[in-house]
């Protein structure tokens, strides 16, 4: 069974990114489960594959509007598709870096891949029930999807 | 393997060396005597040639002497025979001188007749005879040889006459002839003997030399044969070596294990198996240190332990088997970058063997195997064993439960958990919203727990209880945020998984018609329990309550029976709520109301307590649910004290409360008269949940109690349509 500490590590990675890079903290919403079907994702999703002690994936998914504001806040005027992807990849990287530091060799964490889609669904690589952790930033809401078995 | 190759090399080197020594010895054994023999033969030949040349000289000298005398007597020309005589003497003198000279006067490589004489004792004797005879001979000839001048005097008067010198010479010549006539045969014989001895010596030496040559030829043939043998052997050994090397290469190229040697400085040898490169995904292995090999793959601590382990292995005092038992690299998890960004995890097993040469430790042979499939299989096996055990536990936990009850419970619980999830999912950013969530979740979980307890599903009850603990902990926090709900979600996930596994089990058992037969078995097994005496209930709520009474009574050392009535007529819309209320109220009755059997007897009551649960329809489509026990009744003093102790009211407020108000405290959140919370009571949520449920159904609740006699809860529920209308409003 997935333990709380493991999920917290992923949450901390995302929180850390917003604190440091966006210099504005993110509010963690109350988490919940997806009990039926695949979880829905926003326009941009960074996926980190996990193997080792646990198998599955962790995603950070955010809407275009949020990334746009985030880029502006970081004094980045280029809001092209590539830059959006880079940004989401960077958040995912911070999350995976944090996890690597905390979990050590127990978890084998892949380099993030970035997926852009409009109102897509994320199909988890494993049969575990996905945990959704809403991340509210200003008026926007992103999600962390933790699907590990 | 390595040792064999080195032995082969030694043998290959030893052959030629031995052969070289043999050739040297052969050369010394043949050439040195041959050299000496050839020298002696040369000396003998020179001596023999000399003696042979001068062999006739004594006769010539004698003839010349006679001729001198004859010429003197006939007044002939004497100078010619005198010259011959002198020449003969000189030759013989030379012969004797050469055969008796100092051997040192001749060089090593010069033919030396005297060395031939010196080397033979017989020749020495003969030479002595010859020398003596010659000395005598020569002495006799000396006056003649020394003669100079003319022996004649020519005068007119007497013609040619011997002059005095001539006469003396004639006398001497006659004397010499007498002397030499006797000595000449001696001298000739002596010379002949010397010649014969020299010839014999020459023949002997020639024979020796032939034998030596024959021996040399034999030796040379033997050496030749030896040389051929060695060449063949070397060729064979070379072929063996090449073959051994090829076999070694084949083994190293084919073997699955990574094999390599570690020297004393913990460096990897130049040769290793091909698999090693595949296992470590690198090719620069030759010559690198063990540390360099492991560092990128294992944690620092494992690396240090492994290095110490290798050091211990090098210490020959420690027993190899003992050391191997503490091998820290028996199952090492390593991760490699698969190249596409992801990591590949494998498990490697290192095994160490000491390699000794002449009982001296020279290397450590390290074999590395990829044991990933084995480790994965073992883990899967452990997981499946754990899963199977957990399924057996679950199975044992559900076997006694009626199938219909279980299905009803599973369906209700699934709905409750989905409700909890929906509550969690509801967006909330404010404190009050979070607290509302907590309260709603609490009711759902408590309901699951209640029914699980009633059905005796310990594993579910335990999980729900822990869930409640987590909820309680959150409730007590002064500030809440979304992240605080994470433990609840984890527990919810666990509960979902657990109930799914029960559901799966139930479906499978249903296929076997197993669960359906279980209640009968349970009833027979529980024949001693008072509840079992009652007629068998025939609706799921009664059955649930019956089991609850039986279990809680047993746990608390009490005796009680359930008297259920009309529970089979509960409308579907109320079924869940009625069940939750009844479960809570019956549990409260057992825990707080029914006294223990001894106490009851002393109080003049029946030892077995009775809990009545009655459901009936009332006029105008309403319903009435009554839960009544014949226990101790409500104790105003205890209620007051508990309310004060739990901070629900102050002591002043409590003192002012009227009996009816006092009873209403029972429905306040957090109220309980039990000091320590357990799975049945004490958390102070039960009656609050009842009140909330009644409120949700727009019903009313009333309590009446007679101290020492009874407690009765009366719940009045409106008609279903009214509830729906209320909800819609």
HADDOCK unambig.tbl for C-alpha pairs under 7 A between the chains (distance, minus, plus):
assign (segid A and resid 3 and name CA) (segid B and resid 490 and name CA) 6.89 0.50 0.50
assign (segid A and resid 4 and name CA) (segid B and resid 486 and name CA) 6.79 0.50 0.50
assign (segid A and resid 4 and name CA) (segid B and resid 487 and name CA) 6.07 0.50 0.50
assign (segid A and resid 4 and name CA) (segid B and resid 490 and name CA) 6.47 0.50 0.50
assign (segid A and resid 28 and name CA) (segid B and resid 482 and name CA) 5.32 0.50 0.50
assign (segid A and resid 28 and name CA) (segid B and resid 483 and name CA) 5.42 0.50 0.50
assign (segid A and resid 29 and name CA) (segid B and resid 482 and name CA) 4.08 0.50 0.50
assign (segid A and resid 29 and name CA) (segid B and resid 483 and name CA) 6.23 0.50 0.50
assign (segid A and resid 30 and name CA) (segid B and resid 424 and name CA) 5.98 0.50 0.50
assign (segid A and resid 30 and name CA) (segid B and resid 425 and name CA) 6.65 0.50 0.50
assign (segid A and resid 30 and name CA) (segid B and resid 482 and name CA) 3.69 0.50 0.50
assign (segid A and resid 30 and name CA) (segid B and resid 483 and name CA) 5.83 0.50 0.50
assign (segid A and resid 30 and name CA) (segid B and resid 485 and name CA) 5.73 0.50 0.50
assign (segid A and resid 31 and name CA) (segid B and resid 424 and name CA) 6.48 0.50 0.50
assign (segid A and resid 31 and name CA) (segid B and resid 425 and name CA) 6.67 0.50 0.50
assign (segid A and resid 31 and name CA) (segid B and resid 482 and name CA) 6.78 0.50 0.50
assign (segid A and resid 31 and name CA) (segid B and resid 483 and name CA) 7.00 0.50 0.50
assign (segid A and resid 31 and name CA) (segid B and resid 485 and name CA) 6.49 0.50 0.50
assign (segid A and resid 31 and name CA) (segid B and resid 486 and name CA) 5.97 0.50 0.50
assign (segid A and resid 31 and name CA) (segid B and resid 489 and name CA) 6.62 0.50 0.50
assign (segid A and resid 32 and name CA) (segid B and resid 421 and name CA) 5.83 0.50 0.50
assign (segid A and resid 32 and name CA) (segid B and resid 424 and name CA) 5.62 0.50 0.50
assign (segid A and resid 32 and name CA) (segid B and resid 425 and name CA) 5.43 0.50 0.50
assign (segid A and resid 32 and name CA) (segid B and resid 489 and name CA) 5.92 0.50 0.50
assign (segid A and resid 33 and name CA) (segid B and resid 421 and name CA) 6.45 0.50 0.50
assign (segid A and resid 33 and name CA) (segid B and resid 489 and name CA) 6.99 0.50 0.50
assign (segid A and resid 52 and name CA) (segid B and resid 345 and name CA) 6.76 0.50 0.50
assign (segid A and resid 108 and name CA) (segid B and resid 343 and name CA) 5.93 0.50 0.50
assign (segid A and resid 109 and name CA) (segid B and resid 342 and name CA) 6.88 0.50 0.50
assign (segid A and resid 109 and name CA) (segid B and resid 343 and name CA) 6.76 0.50 0.50
assign (segid A and resid 110 and name CA) (segid B and resid 341 and name CA) 5.68 0.50 0.50
assign (segid A and resid 110 and name CA) (segid B and resid 342 and name CA) 4.22 0.50 0.50
assign (segid A and resid 110 and name CA) (segid B and resid 343 and name CA) 6.12 0.50 0.50
assign (segid A and resid 111 and name CA) (segid B and resid 341 and name CA) 5.10 0.50 0.50
assign (segid A and resid 111 and name CA) (segid B and resid 342 and name CA) 6.25 0.50 0.50
